[in-house]
Amino acid sequence: MKMLRQREEKITEALNEAMRTKEQMKQLTADNERLLVQAKDERDAILAEARKVSQKMYDDAKTKANEEGQRIVAAAKESIAIEKQKAMADLKNLVAELSLEIAESVIKLELADKNKCNEYVSKRIEGIMLN
């Protein structure tokens, strides 16, 4: 009888130990699930922050590129305007030089004839006297 009782106590102890182990396993499983959920939440937060930072970097780079493009276009327009002004000034100077050369040639031809030369001088004198 004593042996039976000891055996019964051992069985009861083993059952109690199995129950405690089962409860511990439930607790560990619940803890693991909580940790898994927490890890997923942290991962999602990190990914969201990374996306946010990535988008900001993209937006900053795009803004900087647009500003640089506008600066380059403005500089090009200014350079074109300056070159246009230079070309116009050169063209005006060339037209003035050609006009002087043509006028000089015409005057030389006109003054080559002595009669025309005297007539020209007379007209000039009359013009001066009238003023």
Beta strands, then each sheet from edge to edge (+ up, - down):
end
